[in-house]
């Protein structure tokens, strides 16, 4: 088995949302003085690759301590949306389904990951662009999320985006009127007509109210599994009351019969160990580690 890391590097130099304080790391002990290293980390839990638990946006929704690992690990599709993404793209269900590989489909109970290519602008890349990453990223129309929740009953949804909601459905809409004007010029219309305020943070509220978790700021080696069906796992803290958490996310690729490492090819039926044994092994090992 090969593990593909879908996690962005994390550190105290990474940017965060403007309403949040910057990450701060302070030495408590040092090797020079104390012969050991210990640090204090001050951070919000929505910086870098992280999970949003339902309670983050839904009062009474599940917190992290109530979510079993079985709900965070499974098979799913990494849908390559790069052909339809551009700054402020607002993609439809037809757009998304058109990017699903031929002879493949979104299955009931899948994990769904949107790969938009926006990871190229994150803080660790030579092509880093914080404004592009936070303020000009694309997002799905409500019909996309309704379909995934109501018809496909997905386990969770993730994306290589700072927010799965469109960037003008978060606070930048009011913080950067210059970007709103640029958007209106680019798309030849008024923002309220193109992105009505009634749909503000629709993805966050719709998923939370249905106890579906979201994973944001995915990255790492995500391009390696674009367009493929894979086993995916997200591993946050087992935190009682936790509304969100920095976490590690990975895809697990099986050895095929020839000994070649790879994901299940688009359109191919997963082998028995792909669909059942591998996720079961992964969950059993993870549960043993965290004490489930």
C-alpha positions in Angstrom: 0.0 0.0 0.0 1.2 3.5 -0.8 0.0 6.5 1.1 -0.6 9.8 -0.7 -0.6 12.8 1.6 -3.4 15.3 0.8 -2.3 17.7 3.5 -0.8 21.1 3.2 2.4 21.8 5.2 1.5 23.7 8.4 3.5 26.3 10.2 3.6 29.7 12.0 4.3 31.6 8.7 1.1 30.4 7.0 -1.6 33.0 6.2 -5.0 32.7 7.8 -8.4 34.3 7.5 -8.3 38.1 8.3 -10.7 37.7 11.2 -8.4 35.2 12.9 -5.1 35.9 14.7 -1.9 34.6 13.1 -0.5 31.3 14.3 2.0 31.8 17.1 4.6 29.2 18.2 6.6 30.0 21.4 9.5 28.0 22.8 8.8 26.6 26.3 12.0 24.6 26.5 15.0 24.5 24.1 17.8 22.0 23.5 20.4 24.7 24.2 19.0 25.6 27.6 16.9 22.6 28.7 18.3 19.7 26.6 14.8 19.2 25.1 12.4 21.1 22.9 8.8 21.9 23.8 6.6 24.6 22.2 3.3 26.3 22.9 1.1 26.7 19.8 -1.6 29.4 19.7 -3.9 28.9 16.8 -7.5 28.7 15.6 -8.5 25.3 14.3 -9.4 26.5 10.8 -6.0 27.3 9.5 -4.3 24.9 7.0 -5.8 21.5 6.2 -8.6 21.1 8.6 -12.0 19.6 9.3 -15.3 21.5 10.0 -17.4 19.4 12.4 -21.2 20.0 12.0 -21.4 21.9 15.3 -19.2 24.6 13.7 -22.3 25.9 11.8 -25.2 24.0 13.3 -26.2 24.3 16.9 -26.7 20.8 18.1 -24.7 19.3 15.3 -22.1 16.6 16.0 -18.8 17.6 17.5 -15.6 15.8 16.8 -15.8 13.5 19.8 -19.1 12.1 18.4 -17.7 11.3 14.9 -16.3 7.8 14.6 -13.4 7.1 12.3 -15.7 4.9 10.2 -17.4 8.2 9.1 -14.1 9.7 8.1 -12.5 6.9 6.1 -13.9 5.3 2.9 -13.8 5.1 -0.8 -14.6 8.1 -2.9 -13.8 10.2 -6.0 -11.3 13.0 -6.4 -13.1 15.0 -9.1 -10.7 17.0 -11.3 -12.5 20.3 -11.8 -9.5 22.1 -13.3 -11.1 22.2 -16.8 -14.0 24.4 -15.5 -12.2 26.5 -12.9 -11.1 30.1 -13.2 -11.2 33.0 -10.8 -14.6 33.2 -9.1 -16.1 30.3 -11.2 -19.5 29.3 -9.8 -19.9 25.8 -11.0 -23.1 23.9 -11.5 -24.1 20.3 -11.0 -23.8 19.8 -14.8 -20.3 21.2 -14.6 -19.3 18.8 -11.8 -20.9 15.7 -13.3 -19.2 16.6 -16.6 -15.8 16.3 -14.8 -16.5 12.8 -13.4 -14.4 10.3 -15.4 -16.1 8.3 -18.1 -17.5 5.0 -16.9 -17.3 6.3 -13.3 -20.0 7.8 -11.1 -20.5 9.4 -7.7 -21.8 6.5 -5.6 -24.1 6.6 -2.6 -22.0 7.0 0.6 -18.9 8.2 -1.3 -16.4 10.7 0.0 -16.2 13.5 -2.6 -13.1 15.7 -3.1 -13.0 18.6 -5.5 -9.6 19.2 -7.0 -9.7 22.7 -8.5 -6.0 23.3 -8.9 -6.2 26.2 -6.4 -3.6 24.5 -4.2 -1.0 25.9 -6.6 -1.6 29.3 -4.9 -1.0 28.1 -1.3 1.7 29.5 0.9 4.2 26.8 0.3 4.3 26.9 -3.5 6.5 29.0 -5.8 3.3 30.3 -7.4 2.0 31.5 -4.0 -0.7 34.1 -4.3 -2.7 34.8 -1.1 -5.3 37.0 -2.8 -5.9 34.4 -5.5 -6.1 31.7 -2.9 -8.4 33.3 -0.4 -10.3 35.9 -2.3 -10.7 34.7 -5.9 -11.3 31.0 -5.6 -14.3 29.2 -7.2 -17.2 27.4 -5.5 -20.2 25.2 -6.1 -23.8 26.3 -6.7 -26.4 25.1 -4.0 -27.7 22.4 -6.4 -24.3 20.7 -6.2 -24.4 20.3 -2.5 -28.1 19.4 -2.5 -27.4 16.6 -4.9 -24.4 15.2 -3.0 -26.3 15.3 0.4 -29.9 14.3 -0.7 -29.2 11.9 -3.5 -25.7 10.5 -2.8 -25.6 10.8 1.0 -21.9 11.5 1.0 -19.7 10.8 4.0 -17.9 14.1 3.7 -16.8 16.6 1.2 -13.4 18.2 0.7 -11.6 20.6 -1.6 -8.2 22.2 -2.2 -9.7 25.6 -1.3 -9.6 27.9 1.7 -13.4 27.6 1.8 -15.6 25.2 -0.2 -18.1 28.0 -0.4 -17.4 30.5 -3.2 -14.9 33.2 -2.1 -17.6 35.9 -2.4 -19.9 33.9 -0.1 -17.5 34.6 2.8 -16.5 37.9 4.5 -14.4 39.1 1.6 -17.7 40.1 0.0 -17.9 43.1 2.4 -14.2 43.5 3.2 -13.0 44.0 -0.3 -15.4 46.2 -2.4 -12.6 46.5 -5.0 -12.7 42.8 -5.6 -16.5 42.8 -5.8 -16.2 45.5 -8.5 -13.6 43.4 -10.4 -15.9 40.4 -10.2 -18.9 42.4 -11.5 -16.9 43.6 -14.4 -15.5 40.2 -15.2 -18.9 38.5 -15.2 -20.9 41.5 -16.6 -23.5 41.7 -13.8 -24.2 42.8 -10.2 -23.1 40.5 -7.4 -26.6 40.2 -5.9 -27.9 38.9 -9.2 -24.9 36.5 -9.8 -24.3 35.5 -6.2 -27.4 36.3 -4.2 -26.8 37.0 -0.5 -29.5 34.4 0.4 -26.9 31.7 -0.5 -24.2 33.1 1.7 -22.1 30.2 3.2 -24.7 27.8 1.8 -22.2 24.9 1.7 -21.3 25.4 5.3 -24.8 25.5 6.6 -26.2 22.8 4.4 -23.5 20.2 5.3 -23.6 21.1 9.0 -27.3 20.8 9.3 -27.1 17.3 7.8 -24.1 16.2 10.0 -21.8 16.1 7.0 -18.2 17.2 7.7 -16.1 19.4 5.4 -12.4 19.3 4.8 -10.7 22.5 3.5 -7.3 23.5 2.4 -6.5 20.0 1.0 -3.2 19.9 -0.9 0.1 18.0 -0.7 0.2 15.3 -3.4 -3.4 15.7 -4.4 -2.6 16.1 -8.1 -1.4 12.4 -8.1 -4.9 11.1 -7.4 -6.9 13.7 -9.5 -9.8 12.0 -11.4 -9.4 8.7 -9.5 -11.4 6.6 -7.1 -9.4 5.9 -4.0 -9.7 5.1 -0.4 -9.5 8.4 1.6 -9.1 9.1 5.3 -9.2 12.2 7.5 -7.7 12.0 11.0 -8.6 14.9 13.4 -8.3 14.9 17.1 -10.8 12.9 19.1 -11.9 16.1 20.7 -15.0 16.3 23.0 -16.9 19.5 21.9 -14.5 20.2 19.1 -16.0 22.3 16.3 -13.1 22.0 13.9 -9.6 20.7 13.9 -6.3 20.8 12.1 -5.9 17.2 10.7 -4.0 14.9 8.4 -5.7 13.7 5.2 -4.4 10.9 3.0 -5.4 8.6 0.1 -4.4 4.9 0.4 -3.4 3.2 -2.9 -3.5 -0.6 -3.1 -1.1 -2.9 -4.8 -2.8 -4.5 -7.8 -2.2 -8.1 -8.9 1.0 -7.2 -10.8 2.5 -5.4 -7.8 2.1 -1.9 -9.2 0.9 0.7 -6.8 -2.0 2.7 -8.0 -5.6 3.8 -7.4 -8.5 2.0 -8.9 -8.6 3.2 -12.6 -11.5 5.3 -13.6 -14.5 3.1 -14.5 -13.0 -0.1 -13.0 -14.8 -1.9 -10.3 -12.8 -1.9 -7.1 -11.3 -5.3 -6.2 -12.6 -6.9 -3.0 -9.6 -5.6 -1.0 -10.0 -2.1 -2.5 -13.6 -1.7 -1.5 -13.6 -3.5 1.9 -10.4 -4.9 3.2 -8.2 -1.9 2.8 -10.5 0.7 4.4 -11.3 -1.9 7.2 -7.5 -2.3 7.8 -7.0 1.4 7.8 -9.8 2.1 10.2 -8.9 -0.8 12.5 -5.3 0.4 12.8 -6.4 4.0 13.3 -8.9 3.1 15.9 -6.3 1.1 17.8 -4.0 4.1 17.9 -6.6 6.5 19.2 -8.4 4.1 21.5 -11.8 3.6 19.8 
